[in-house]
Amino acid sequence: MSLNDLTESTAVLKAIEEADALGRRAFLNKYGFGPSREYFLKHDGNLYDSKAIVGAAHGFQHPAEGPLQSSAFSGGESTVKRKLEELGFDVVVSEPPAAASLQDRLESALRDYPGARQGPFTGTDPINAVFHSGVYLTLAQGVTEPLRRLGAADGKAELRANAKSLRASLDPLKATGFSLTNDIDLHTGAGLGSNYETSTIAYKLYDKGAVPGDEQLLSDLRALVEAYEQMVSLDTATSEGNVSPRDLLIAFASSVKEAGLDYGARHNLICGTFLASVLSKPFVLLTGLTGSGKTQIALKFGEWLGEARRLVVPVRPDWTGPESLFGYENALSVPDPEGRLAWFVPPALEFMIRAVHHQDEPHLLVLDEMNLAHVERYFADFLSGMESGEPALPNLVKDGPYWRVSPSDPQPVPIPRNLWVVGTVNVDETTYAFSPKVLDRAQTIEFRVATEDLNPGASRPTIAAAAPASFLAAMLHISRDPDWQSTHPEVDEALLVESLKNLHKLLAKHDLEFGHRTLTEALRFSSTYAALSGVGWTQALDLIVLQMILPRIHGSRPRVEPVLTDLRGYCTTLMSPSGAADSTPSLPSSLLKVDRMLRIVRANQFVSFTE
């Protein structure tokens, strides 16, 4: 198979016809040739890359042998030029043909669109974003990943929410003629075109026959790129020090409400309590009435962090060991050449590994219906690793389709400090009670619904808009700073400490006193909550008693009623800073819960925090 085998001029004409149909770049890519530097075939006033034409022509004359590869023959005057002239063609020495302007190429694509659209969009040089009426210049999101992960409806909802959030920083584009709306029309109906419409953040339409010159096109492109870079830099250039804790709460509460989740008069209180709990302790339990919004606030917080940074895992009743979260090495798998076996990696472990490798991003793991299984059986290893900081997670890497222990660092790694875990809890005859060990290591938030907060016009919540990267960095800074409560102390910390010591004395009479860790975590929560919401120390103490003390109290009436009675007095008659007794309950939320627990224990002879 050589150049001498090419003997038919019709084969060369077929190669020229294909070059016209594909375009120069696609034709060269198809046959693996570079552009000609000196010798060009001239035909009907057009110039063609001579060596590529000859190679392709060989394939048309000898289809069984195929085209000649670029390495199979040399170009030049004594080879390609001579062969083409023997077959009756003109070969000229010329500069490479000038590339058409961007304007001409767009108009050409629009003109030829009906014919091009008849075939599939394949090959290395496809026609993209070309339509009957014109062509769009767009800034858009990728659609494959969110639609695959969430499905069509929820995936599109996320794309719309992201577009709405991102447009806030793109106002300068309006002055250059770009539209920042959802009104783009690709004339495609349902399907992929509809997905692209949903993903579009900003766009500009160039009508067929009125595409501007290259200067304007390049100016528009520069404006779009600059706007995109400015949008990105807003997050990276803003340090977490410029985002105050108060800003975090305002943004989170607003995002939750805009997504259709509104807790009524207590909206800011609930959002502030949840956010302070997560930032002060990486393990939070949400309990309370079914349908009270406890799972939804966790979902909205995850969406606020960003979809890739949250995972919801439904707990199954058959979770009987740590492998439900931590996976296991598959002894039946085929080892690799280094003897490493493959691992079974559940979604929770894969998510935690992602958090290990993205330490600058917060991650939220939601364990839904956490007490459908015995929590201690599947969660003890995680609790121990979270508390001690000792290595607990297998250090795995993806090896093709398999997960294996990292060859460079096979030792386990600690649970990352950028991972927060929220567990939702419902109590009925199919669920299990939490042990004191679990409750002692969590912030427990109870959700109840006040009559005045019932909203007949409430609808299904939508996807919450993602927070800017600077807000995520600010949250991580608070969460990972072990000395936050020392550098940001509560204004009236001395009063808070004195009240906590009085509470300790009260509980000690019933052998239910708390330890050093609880005091430290109470001060940390108070400091964080005050920074977020700006409230005083008594409001923080109310939540400390409600979320950290009362969940530890459970048992029979002889055991529980005396301590609840004393706690009722503590919540009611806590002395004000002036030393005078206040006529209103000092800790109203805790008092309501204590009274409810007293009613239940007197009626049923047994009570727990989750009732």
Number of C-alpha atoms within 10 A of each C-alpha: 12 12 16 9 10 22 16 13 16 13 20 24 16 17 22 24 12 16 20 13 12 15 12 17 14 16 23 19 15 15 16 15 19 13 17 19 13 16 22 27 25 17 13 5 6 11 19 21 25 24 28 29 28 27 26 26 27 26 19 21 20 15 10 8 11 15 21 24 17 16 9 10 14 12 18 16 13 9 14 24 22 15 18 21 12 12 14 9 17 14 23 14 13 14 12 15 13 7 9 10 11 16 17 15 12 20 22 14 21 22 18 13 15 13 9 16 12 8 8 9 12 8 11 11 14 12 15 9 13 20 20 15 15 20 21 18 16 19 18 16 18 12 18 11 11 19 18 10 12 14 12 14 9 15 22 22 20 24 26 21 19 21 23 17 17 20 15 10 14 19 13 13 21 13 8 13 12 21 18 22 13 16 11 20 15 18 12 12 10 8 9 12 15 16 20 20 21 24 25 24 24 23 21 20 17 16 16 17 13 10 19 16 12 13 11 12 16 13 12 18 14 12 16 23 13 15 18 16 11 15 17 15 12 14 17 14 11 16 14 20 12 11 16 14 24 16 16 21 23 15 16 25 24 18 21 26 19 15 17 16 22 21 22 16 11 13 17 19 15 19 22 23 21 23 21 26 27 23 22 26 18 21 22 25 25 24 23 20 15 14 11 17 19 23 21 15 19 25 23 26 23 24 23 23 24 23 20 15 19 24 20 17 17 14 21 15 15 11 17 15 18 16 17 21 22 23 19 15 18 14 10 8 13 11 13 11 7 7 8 16 19 23 20 18 22 15 16 19 19 18 19 22 20 17 22 21 10 14 14 14 19 22 29 28 22 25 21 20 21 25 23 22 20 20 19 18 13 20 20 15 18 18 19 15 17 20 12 12 14 13 16 20 22 22 20 23 16 13 12 7 7 14 19 24 20 16 12 7 10 13 15 15 18 18 24 23 17 21 24 20 19 24 25 23 27 19 17 11 6 10 16 17 16 19 12 12 12 17 18 17 21 23 29 30 22 20 17 14 16 12 7 8 13 12 11 6 5 10 9 7 15 17 25 29 28 24 21 20 22 19 26 22 21 20 22 21 17 18 24 15 13 12 12 18 21 12 10 13 18 25 12 12 15 12 15 20 16 11 17 20 15 14 19 17 15 17 18 13 12 13 11 15 15 19 9 8 11 17 17 12 18 24 26 25 27 30 25 29 29 23 20 20 20 13 13 15 21 18 16 23 23 18 24 25 20 24 24 21 22 20 21 20 16 20 15 14 18 12 14 21 22 14 21 23 13 17 21 20 14 20 23 19 17 19 14 12 10 7 8 10 14 14 8 11 18 21 23 16 15 25 22 15 17 24 15 14 24 23 14 16 22 15 11 11 16 19 22 18 21 18 13
